[in-house]
Amino acid sequence: MKSFERIVIGCFALLSIISCKNVERQNAEKKVKIYSQFVDSVEVLQTKTAVNNWNDIQHQNDLKIVNAKIALNKINNKETIEKELNESTIQFELFKSKIMVEQEKIKLETTTINPE
């Protein structure tokens, strides 16, 4: 009877571990999806709006990518999810470059129009 109890307890422990791993994987998938959706949403902003709100956009990006990376570090076999995160990161960096160029243009125009 005791061996049966041990088997049952062992099964419950194993199920708990598997369930926990699934929850961590789902959390990582969710965090990466949130980040990817964020990148998609800022990328469609008008350039002027993005330039004017750049500090907030960059701050939100930093928070979301850190949350995604923390969640990813808690799981194994993360290549597929990590690939999505990397693709979104590249997408954001390209967008960021575009906004940085636009900010420089605005600075140059302002300097040319209003030399100090």
C-alpha positions in Angstrom: 0.0 0.0 0.0 2.8 2.4 0.8 4.4 1.8 -2.6 1.1 2.7 -4.2 1.0 5.9 -2.2 4.5 6.7 -3.3 3.6 6.1 -6.9 0.6 8.4 -6.7 2.6 11.1 -4.9 5.3 10.7 -7.5 2.8 11.1 -10.3 1.4 14.2 -8.8 4.8 15.7 -8.4 5.7 14.9 -12.0 2.4 16.4 -13.2 3.1 19.6 -11.1 6.6 20.0 -12.7 5.2 19.4 -16.2 2.4 21.8 -15.6 4.8 24.4 -14.2 7.0 24.1 -17.3 3.9 24.5 -19.6 2.9 27.6 -17.7 6.4 29.1 -18.1 6.4 28.3 -21.8 3.0 29.9 -22.3 4.1 32.9 -20.3 7.2 33.3 -22.5 5.1 32.9 -25.7 2.7 35.6 -24.3 5.5 38.0 -23.5 7.1 37.6 -26.9 3.8 38.1 -28.6 3.1 41.3 -26.6 6.5 42.6 -27.7 5.9 41.7 -31.3 2.5 43.3 -31.2 4.0 46.4 -29.7 6.6 46.6 -32.5 3.9 46.2 -35.1 1.8 49.0 -33.5 4.6 51.6 -33.3 5.8 50.8 -36.8 2.5 52.0 -38.3 2.7 55.4 -36.5 3.2 58.5 -38.5 6.8 59.5 -38.4 6.0 62.8 -36.8 4.1 61.1 -34.0 6.9 58.6 -33.4 9.5 61.4 -33.3 7.4 63.4 -30.8 6.9 60.4 -28.6 10.2 58.7 -29.1 11.2 58.6 -25.4 8.0 56.9 -24.4 8.3 54.4 -27.3 11.9 53.5 -26.4 11.0 53.1 -22.8 8.1 50.8 -23.6 10.3 48.8 -25.9 12.9 48.4 -23.3 10.3 47.2 -20.7 8.7 44.7 -23.1 11.8 43.2 -24.4 13.3 42.7 -20.9 10.1 41.0 -19.8 10.2 38.7 -22.9 13.9 37.9 -22.3 13.3 37.1 -18.6 10.4 34.8 -19.5 12.5 33.1 -22.2 15.4 32.4 -19.8 13.0 30.3 -17.7 12.3 27.7 -20.4 14.1 25.1 -22.5 13.7 24.5 -26.2 13.1 28.1 -26.8 14.5 28.4 -30.3 11.2 29.1 -32.1 10.0 31.7 -29.6 13.5 33.3 -29.5 13.5 33.5 -33.3 10.2 35.5 -33.1 11.7 37.8 -30.5 14.9 38.3 -32.6 12.8 39.1 -35.7 10.8 41.7 -33.8 13.9 43.2 -32.3 15.4 43.6 -35.8 12.1 45.1 -37.0 12.2 47.6 -34.1 15.9 48.5 -34.7 15.1 49.3 -38.4 12.2 51.4 -37.3 14.4 53.1 -34.7 17.0 53.9 -37.3 14.3 55.6 -39.4 13.2 57.7 -36.5 16.7 58.7 -35.6 17.4 59.9 -39.1 14.1 61.9 -39.0 15.2 63.4 -35.6 18.5 64.4 -37.1 16.7 66.0 -40.1 14.5 68.0 -37.8 17.6 69.2 -35.8 19.3 70.3 -39.0 16.3 72.1 -40.2 15.9 73.8 -36.9 19.5 74.8 -36.8 19.4 76.1 -40.4 16.3 78.1 -39.8 17.2 79.4 -36.3 21.0 79.5 -36.1 22.2 80.1 -32.6 
